[in-house]
Amino acid sequence: MVMIVAWLIMYVLLLAACIMIYRGVRGKGASAELWLLATLIPGVIGLSLMLAPFIVPQAPGAWVCMVLGVLLTVVGPIIYLLAGEREGGGAE
C-alpha cells in the first residue's frame, strides 16, 4: 500500500514538474519540447522501475528498483534547475 501511494505521489510530482518546466521554457521563448523530453523520458523509466517490486515482490533486489526509480524520476527537474542557474535565471 505504501509503495502505491509513493508511486502516485511521484506520478503527480512528475506531471507538475513537466507543466512548470514547459511554462517556464515557453516563457523564455525557447524550445520547450526538448526540456519536456528530458523530463519525461527518465521520469517514465523511473516510474516503471518503481513498479518492479509489484511484479516480482520476492526478488531480493526489488527495493533497489524502487530507489533507482525515484532518483530517475527527479533527474529531469534537477537538470532543468541546474541549467537555469547556469544560464543566469529561469529557475526561480
MILOTOR-848240 format. One record per residue: residue number from 1; chain; x, y, z of N, C-alpha, C in turn. Coordinates in Angstrom, 1 decimal. Last residue first. Example, Ala and Ser with C-alpha at 12.3 -4.5 7.8 and 13.67 -1.06 7.14 Angstrom:
BEGIN
<seq 2 | mol A | n.u 12.8 | n.v -2.2 | n.w 7.1 | ca.u 13.7 | ca.v -1.1 | ca.w 7.1 | c.u 12.9 | c.v 0.0 | c.w 7.9> .
<seq 1 | mol A | n.u 13.2 | n.v -5.7 | n.w 7.8 | ca.u 12.3 | ca.v -4.5 | ca.w 7.8 | c.u 13.2 | c.v -3.3 | c.w 7.8> .
***
This chain:
BEGIN
<seq 92 | mol A | n.u 13.5 | n.v 30.1 | n.w -11.0 | ca.u 13.2 | ca.v 30.9 | ca.w -9.8 | c.u 12.4 | c.v 30.1 | c.w -8.9> .
<seq 91 | mol A | n.u 15.2 | n.v 29.5 | n.w -13.4 | ca.u 14.7 | ca.v 28.6 | ca.w -12.4 | c.u 14.5 | c.v 29.3 | c.w -11.1> .
<seq 90 | mol A | n.u 15.8 | n.v 31.9 | n.w -14.8 | ca.u 14.9 | ca.v 30.9 | ca.w -15.4 | c.u 14.4 | c.v 29.9 | c.w -14.3> .
<seq 89 | mol A | n.u 19.4 | n.v 32.6 | n.w -14.6 | ca.u 18.0 | ca.v 32.8 | ca.w -14.2 | c.u 17.1 | c.v 31.6 | c.w -14.7> .
<seq 88 | mol A | n.u 21.8 | n.v 31.9 | n.w -15.9 | ca.u 21.5 | ca.v 33.2 | ca.w -15.3 | c.u 20.1 | c.v 33.5 | c.w -15.0> .
<seq 87 | mol A | n.u 22.4 | n.v 29.5 | n.w -16.8 | ca.u 22.1 | ca.v 30.4 | ca.w -17.8 | c.u 21.8 | c.v 31.8 | c.w -17.2> .
<seq 86 | mol A | n.u 22.7 | n.v 28.1 | n.w -14.4 | ca.u 23.9 | ca.v 28.4 | ca.w -15.2 | c.u 23.6 | c.v 29.4 | c.w -16.2> .
<seq 85 | mol A | n.u 20.1 | n.v 27.9 | n.w -13.5 | ca.u 21.0 | ca.v 28.7 | ca.w -12.7 | c.u 22.3 | c.v 29.0 | c.w -13.5> .
<seq 84 | mol A | n.u 19.1 | n.v 26.2 | n.w -15.5 | ca.u 18.5 | ca.v 27.6 | ca.w -15.3 | c.u 19.4 | c.v 28.5 | c.w -14.5> .
<seq 83 | mol A | n.u 20.5 | n.v 23.9 | n.w -15.0 | ca.u 20.7 | ca.v 24.6 | ca.w -16.3 | c.u 20.2 | c.v 26.0 | c.w -16.2> .
<seq 82 | mol A | n.u 19.4 | n.v 23.1 | n.w -12.5 | ca.u 20.8 | ca.v 23.4 | ca.w -12.6 | c.u 21.1 | c.v 24.2 | c.w -13.9> .
<seq 81 | mol A | n.u 16.7 | n.v 22.7 | n.w -13.3 | ca.u 17.0 | ca.v 23.7 | ca.w -12.3 | c.u 18.5 | c.v 24.1 | c.w -12.3> .
<seq 80 | mol A | n.u 17.0 | n.v 20.6 | n.w -15.1 | ca.u 16.4 | ca.v 21.9 | ca.w -15.5 | c.u 16.8 | c.v 23.0 | c.w -14.6> .
<seq 79 | mol A | n.u 18.0 | n.v 18.6 | n.w -13.5 | ca.u 18.8 | ca.v 19.1 | ca.w -14.6 | c.u 18.3 | c.v 20.5 | c.w -15.1> .
<seq 78 | mol A | n.u 15.8 | n.v 18.3 | n.w -11.9 | ca.u 17.0 | ca.v 18.7 | ca.w -11.3 | c.u 17.9 | c.v 19.3 | c.w -12.4> .
<seq 77 | mol A | n.u 13.8 | n.v 17.3 | n.w -13.6 | ca.u 13.6 | ca.v 18.6 | ca.w -13.0 | c.u 14.9 | c.v 19.2 | c.w -12.4> .
<seq 76 | mol A | n.u 15.2 | n.v 14.8 | n.w -14.4 | ca.u 14.8 | ca.v 15.8 | ca.w -15.3 | c.u 14.6 | c.v 17.2 | c.w -14.7> .
<seq 75 | mol A | n.u 15.4 | n.v 13.3 | n.w -11.9 | ca.u 16.6 | ca.v 13.7 | ca.w -12.7 | c.u 16.3 | c.v 14.9 | c.w -13.6> .
<seq 74 | mol A | n.u 13.3 | n.v 12.2 | n.w -10.6 | ca.u 13.6 | ca.v 13.6 | ca.w -10.3 | c.u 14.8 | c.v 14.1 | c.w -11.1> .
<seq 73 | mol A | n.u 13.2 | n.v 9.6 | n.w -11.6 | ca.u 12.0 | ca.v 10.4 | ca.w -11.8 | c.u 12.4 | c.v 11.9 | c.w -11.5> .
<seq 72 | mol A | n.u 15.5 | n.v 8.4 | n.w -10.8 | ca.u 15.4 | ca.v 8.7 | ca.w -12.2 | c.u 14.2 | c.v 9.7 | c.w -12.4> .
<seq 71 | mol A | n.u 15.0 | n.v 8.2 | n.w -8.0 | ca.u 16.1 | ca.v 9.0 | ca.w -8.5 | c.u 15.9 | c.v 9.4 | c.w -9.9> .
<seq 70 | mol A | n.u 12.8 | n.v 6.3 | n.w -8.1 | ca.u 12.6 | ca.v 7.7 | ca.w -7.5 | c.u 13.7 | c.v 8.6 | c.w -8.0> .
<seq 69 | mol A | n.u 14.2 | n.v 4.1 | n.w -9.2 | ca.u 13.0 | ca.v 4.7 | ca.w -9.9 | c.u 12.8 | c.v 6.1 | c.w -9.4> .
<seq 68 | mol A | n.u 16.0 | n.v 3.5 | n.w -7.3 | ca.u 16.5 | ca.v 4.0 | ca.w -8.6 | c.u 15.4 | c.v 4.6 | c.w -9.4> .
<seq 67 | mol A | n.u 14.2 | n.v 2.6 | n.w -5.3 | ca.u 15.1 | ca.v 3.7 | ca.w -5.0 | c.u 15.6 | c.v 4.3 | c.w -6.4> .
<seq 66 | mol A | n.u 13.0 | n.v 0.4 | n.w -6.6 | ca.u 12.2 | ca.v 1.5 | ca.w -6.1 | c.u 13.1 | c.v 2.7 | c.w -5.9> .
<seq 65 | mol A | n.u 15.2 | n.v -1.3 | n.w -7.1 | ca.u 14.4 | ca.v -0.7 | ca.w -8.3 | c.u 13.6 | c.v 0.5 | c.w -7.8> .
<seq 64 | mol A | n.u 15.8 | n.v -2.0 | n.w -4.6 | ca.u 16.8 | ca.v -1.2 | ca.w -5.3 | c.u 16.1 | c.v -0.5 | c.w -6.5> .
<seq 63 | mol A | n.u 13.8 | n.v -3.7 | n.w -3.9 | ca.u 13.8 | ca.v -2.4 | ca.w -3.3 | c.u 14.7 | c.v -1.5 | c.w -4.0> .
<seq 62 | mol A | n.u 14.5 | n.v -6.1 | n.w -5.2 | ca.u 13.3 | ca.v -5.3 | ca.w -5.7 | c.u 13.3 | c.v -3.9 | c.w -5.1> .
<seq 61 | mol A | n.u 16.5 | n.v -7.9 | n.w -4.7 | ca.u 16.9 | ca.v -6.6 | ca.w -5.0 | c.u 15.7 | c.v -5.7 | c.w -5.5> .
<seq 60 | mol A | n.u 15.2 | n.v -10.4 | n.w -4.3 | ca.u 16.0 | ca.v -9.8 | ca.w -3.2 | c.u 16.4 | c.v -8.3 | c.w -3.5> .
<seq 59 | mol A | n.u 11.8 | n.v -10.9 | n.w -5.2 | ca.u 13.2 | ca.v -10.7 | ca.w -5.7 | c.u 14.0 | c.v -9.9 | c.w -4.6> .
<seq 58 | mol A | n.u 9.2 | n.v -11.0 | n.w -4.5 | ca.u 10.1 | ca.v -11.8 | ca.w -3.8 | c.u 11.6 | c.v -11.7 | c.w -4.2> .
<seq 57 | mol A | n.u 7.7 | n.v -9.4 | n.w -6.3 | ca.u 7.9 | ca.v -9.0 | ca.w -4.9 | c.u 8.9 | c.v -9.8 | c.w -4.1> .
<seq 56 | mol A | n.u 7.6 | n.v -8.5 | n.w -9.2 | ca.u 8.4 | ca.v -9.5 | ca.w -8.7 | c.u 8.7 | c.v -9.2 | c.w -7.2> .
<seq 55 | mol A | n.u 5.7 | n.v -6.4 | n.w -9.5 | ca.u 5.8 | ca.v -7.5 | ca.w -10.5 | c.u 6.5 | c.v -8.7 | c.w -9.9> .
<seq 54 | mol A | n.u 6.2 | n.v -4.7 | n.w -7.5 | ca.u 4.9 | ca.v -5.2 | ca.w -7.6 | c.u 4.9 | c.v -6.5 | c.w -8.5> .
<seq 53 | mol A | n.u 8.8 | n.v -3.9 | n.w -7.9 | ca.u 8.5 | ca.v -4.6 | ca.w -6.7 | c.u 7.1 | c.v -5.2 | c.w -6.7> .
<seq 52 | mol A | n.u 8.5 | n.v -2.3 | n.w -10.3 | ca.u 9.1 | ca.v -3.7 | ca.w -10.3 | c.u 8.9 | c.v -4.4 | c.w -9.0> .
<seq 51 | mol A | n.u 7.6 | n.v 0.3 | n.w -10.3 | ca.u 6.6 | ca.v -0.8 | ca.w -10.3 | c.u 7.2 | c.v -2.2 | c.w -10.2> .
<seq 50 | mol A | n.u 9.8 | n.v 1.8 | n.w -10.5 | ca.u 9.2 | ca.v 1.8 | ca.w -9.2 | c.u 8.1 | c.v 0.7 | c.w -9.1> .
<seq 49 | mol A | n.u 10.4 | n.v 1.6 | n.w -13.2 | ca.u 11.2 | ca.v 0.8 | ca.w -12.2 | c.u 10.6 | c.v 0.8 | c.w -10.8> .
<seq 48 | mol A | n.u 8.4 | n.v 3.3 | n.w -14.1 | ca.u 8.4 | ca.v 1.9 | ca.w -14.5 | c.u 9.2 | c.v 1.1 | c.w -13.5> .
<seq 47 | mol A | n.u 9.4 | n.v 5.7 | n.w -13.1 | ca.u 8.1 | ca.v 5.3 | ca.w -12.7 | c.u 7.9 | c.v 3.8 | c.w -13.0> .
<seq 46 | mol A | n.u 11.8 | n.v 5.9 | n.w -14.6 | ca.u 11.8 | ca.v 5.8 | ca.w -13.2 | c.u 10.5 | c.v 5.3 | c.w -12.6> .
<seq 45 | mol A | n.u 10.8 | n.v 6.1 | n.w -17.2 | ca.u 11.6 | ca.v 5.0 | ca.w -16.9 | c.u 11.7 | c.v 4.8 | c.w -15.4> .
<seq 44 | mol A | n.u 9.5 | n.v 8.6 | n.w -16.9 | ca.u 8.7 | ca.v 7.4 | ca.w -17.2 | c.u 9.5 | c.v 6.1 | c.w -16.9> .
<seq 43 | mol A | n.u 11.7 | n.v 10.2 | n.w -16.3 | ca.u 10.6 | ca.v 10.1 | ca.w -15.4 | c.u 9.8 | c.v 8.9 | c.w -15.6> .
<seq 42 | mol A | n.u 13.4 | n.v 10.1 | n.w -18.5 | ca.u 13.9 | ca.v 9.5 | ca.w -17.3 | c.u 12.7 | c.v 9.3 | c.w -16.3> .
<seq 41 | mol A | n.u 11.3 | n.v 11.3 | n.w -20.3 | ca.u 12.0 | ca.v 10.1 | ca.w -20.6 | c.u 12.5 | c.v 9.4 | c.w -19.3> .
<seq 40 | mol A | n.u 10.5 | n.v 13.9 | n.w -19.2 | ca.u 9.6 | ca.v 12.7 | ca.w -19.3 | c.u 10.3 | c.v 11.4 | c.w -19.5> .
<seq 39 | mol A | n.u 12.7 | n.v 15.6 | n.w -19.3 | ca.u 12.0 | ca.v 15.4 | ca.w -18.1 | c.u 11.2 | c.v 14.1 | c.w -18.1> .
<seq 38 | mol A | n.u 13.4 | n.v 15.7 | n.w -21.9 | ca.u 14.5 | ca.v 15.5 | ca.w -20.9 | c.u 13.9 | c.v 15.2 | c.w -19.6> .
<seq 37 | mol A | n.u 11.0 | n.v 16.4 | n.w -23.1 | ca.u 11.6 | ca.v 15.1 | ca.w -23.3 | c.u 12.6 | c.v 14.7 | c.w -22.3> .
<seq 36 | mol A | n.u 10.9 | n.v 19.1 | n.w -22.2 | ca.u 9.8 | ca.v 18.1 | ca.w -21.9 | c.u 10.3 | c.v 16.7 | c.w -22.0> .
<seq 35 | mol A | n.u 13.1 | n.v 20.1 | n.w -23.5 | ca.u 13.1 | ca.v 20.1 | ca.w -22.0 | c.u 12.0 | c.v 19.1 | c.w -21.5> .
<seq 34 | mol A | n.u 12.2 | n.v 19.9 | n.w -26.1 | ca.u 13.5 | ca.v 19.2 | ca.w -25.7 | c.u 13.5 | c.v 19.1 | c.w -24.2> .
<seq 33 | mol A | n.u 10.0 | n.v 21.6 | n.w -26.1 | ca.u 9.8 | ca.v 20.2 | ca.w -26.4 | c.u 11.1 | c.v 19.4 | c.w -25.9> .
<seq 32 | mol A | n.u 10.5 | n.v 24.3 | n.w -25.9 | ca.u 10.1 | ca.v 23.5 | ca.w -24.7 | c.u 10.1 | c.v 22.0 | c.w -24.9> .
<seq 31 | mol A | n.u 12.7 | n.v 26.5 | n.w -27.0 | ca.u 12.1 | ca.v 25.2 | ca.w -27.4 | c.u 11.8 | c.v 24.4 | c.w -26.2> .
<seq 30 | mol A | n.u 12.1 | n.v 29.8 | n.w -25.6 | ca.u 13.0 | ca.v 28.7 | ca.w -26.1 | c.u 12.1 | c.v 27.5 | c.w -26.5> .
<seq 29 | mol A | n.u 10.8 | n.v 31.8 | n.w -24.4 | ca.u 10.9 | ca.v 31.8 | ca.w -25.8 | c.u 11.7 | c.v 30.7 | c.w -26.4> .
<seq 28 | mol A | n.u 10.4 | n.v 31.9 | n.w -21.7 | ca.u 11.7 | ca.v 32.4 | ca.w -22.2 | c.u 11.8 | c.v 32.5 | c.w -23.7> .
<seq 27 | mol A | n.u 8.0 | n.v 30.6 | n.w -21.6 | ca.u 8.0 | ca.v 32.0 | ca.w -21.2 | c.u 9.3 | c.v 32.7 | c.w -21.6> .
<seq 26 | mol A | n.u 8.7 | n.v 28.0 | n.w -22.2 | ca.u 8.0 | ca.v 28.8 | ca.w -23.2 | c.u 8.0 | c.v 30.2 | c.w -22.9> .
<seq 25 | mol A | n.u 10.0 | n.v 27.4 | n.w -19.8 | ca.u 10.8 | ca.v 27.5 | ca.w -21.0 | c.u 10.1 | c.v 28.2 | c.w -22.1> .
<seq 24 | mol A | n.u 7.8 | n.v 27.5 | n.w -18.0 | ca.u 9.0 | ca.v 28.3 | ca.w -17.8 | c.u 9.8 | c.v 28.5 | c.w -19.1> .
<seq 23 | mol A | n.u 6.0 | n.v 25.6 | n.w -19.1 | ca.u 5.6 | ca.v 27.0 | ca.w -19.0 | c.u 6.8 | c.v 27.9 | c.w -18.8> .
<seq 22 | mol A | n.u 7.6 | n.v 23.3 | n.w -18.8 | ca.u 7.1 | ca.v 23.7 | ca.w -20.1 | c.u 6.7 | c.v 25.2 | c.w -20.1> .
<seq 21 | mol A | n.u 8.0 | n.v 23.2 | n.w -16.0 | ca.u 9.2 | ca.v 23.4 | ca.w -16.9 | c.u 8.7 | c.v 23.8 | c.w -18.3> .
<seq 20 | mol A | n.u 5.4 | n.v 22.8 | n.w -15.1 | ca.u 6.1 | ca.v 24.0 | ca.w -14.7 | c.u 7.3 | c.v 24.3 | c.w -15.6> .
<seq 19 | mol A | n.u 4.7 | n.v 20.4 | n.w -16.3 | ca.u 3.9 | ca.v 21.6 | ca.w -16.6 | c.u 4.7 | c.v 22.8 | c.w -16.3> .
<seq 18 | mol A | n.u 6.6 | n.v 18.7 | n.w -15.2 | ca.u 6.6 | ca.v 18.9 | ca.w -16.6 | c.u 5.8 | c.v 20.1 | c.w -17.0> .
<seq 17 | mol A | n.u 5.9 | n.v 18.9 | n.w -12.4 | ca.u 7.2 | ca.v 19.4 | ca.w -12.9 | c.u 7.3 | c.v 19.6 | c.w -14.4> .
<seq 16 | mol A | n.u 3.4 | n.v 17.7 | n.w -12.5 | ca.u 3.5 | ca.v 19.1 | ca.w -12.1 | c.u 4.9 | c.v 19.7 | c.w -12.6> .
<seq 15 | mol A | n.u 4.2 | n.v 15.1 | n.w -13.3 | ca.u 3.3 | ca.v 15.8 | ca.w -14.1 | c.u 3.4 | c.v 17.3 | c.w -13.8> .
<seq 14 | mol A | n.u 5.8 | n.v 14.4 | n.w -11.1 | ca.u 6.4 | ca.v 14.4 | ca.w -12.4 | c.u 5.5 | c.v 15.2 | c.w -13.4> .
<seq 13 | mol A | n.u 3.9 | n.v 14.5 | n.w -9.0 | ca.u 5.1 | ca.v 15.4 | ca.w -9.0 | c.u 5.7 | c.v 15.5 | c.w -10.4> .
<seq 12 | mol A | n.u 2.3 | n.v 12.3 | n.w -9.8 | ca.u 1.7 | ca.v 13.7 | ca.w -9.7 | c.u 2.8 | c.v 14.7 | c.w -9.7> .
<seq 11 | mol A | n.u 4.1 | n.v 10.2 | n.w -9.5 | ca.u 3.5 | ca.v 10.5 | ca.w -10.8 | c.u 2.9 | c.v 11.9 | c.w -10.8> .
<seq 10 | mol A | n.u 4.8 | n.v 10.3 | n.w -6.8 | ca.u 5.8 | ca.v 10.6 | ca.w -7.8 | c.u 5.2 | c.v 10.9 | c.w -9.2> .
<seq 9 | mol A | n.u 2.3 | n.v 9.6 | n.w -5.8 | ca.u 2.9 | ca.v 10.9 | ca.w -5.4 | c.u 3.9 | c.v 11.3 | c.w -6.5> .
<seq 8 | mol A | n.u 2.0 | n.v 7.0 | n.w -6.8 | ca.u 1.1 | ca.v 8.0 | ca.w -7.2 | c.u 1.6 | c.v 9.4 | c.w -6.9> .
<seq 7 | mol A | n.u 4.2 | n.v 5.8 | n.w -5.5 | ca.u 4.2 | ca.v 5.8 | ca.w -6.9 | c.u 3.2 | c.v 6.9 | c.w -7.4> .
<seq 6 | mol A | n.u 3.4 | n.v 6.0 | n.w -2.8 | ca.u 4.6 | ca.v 6.6 | ca.w -3.2 | c.u 4.7 | c.v 6.8 | c.w -4.8> .
<seq 5 | mol A | n.u 1.1 | n.v 4.4 | n.w -2.9 | ca.u 1.0 | ca.v 5.8 | ca.w -2.6 | c.u 2.2 | c.v 6.6 | c.w -3.0> .
<seq 4 | mol A | n.u 2.3 | n.v 2.0 | n.w -3.4 | ca.u 1.3 | ca.v 2.5 | ca.w -4.4 | c.u 1.2 | c.v 4.0 | c.w -4.2> .
<seq 3 | mol A | n.u 3.9 | n.v 1.6 | n.w -1.2 | ca.u 4.5 | ca.v 1.7 | ca.w -2.5 | c.u 3.6 | c.v 2.3 | c.w -3.5> .
<seq 2 | mol A | n.u 1.9 | n.v 1.2 | n.w 0.8 | ca.u 2.8 | ca.v 2.4 | ca.w 0.9 | c.u 3.5 | c.v 2.7 | c.w -0.5> .
<seq 1 | mol A | n.u 0.8 | n.v -1.2 | n.w 0.0 | ca.u 0.0 | ca.v 0.0 | ca.w 0.0 | c.u 0.9 | c.v 1.3 | c.w 0.0> .
***
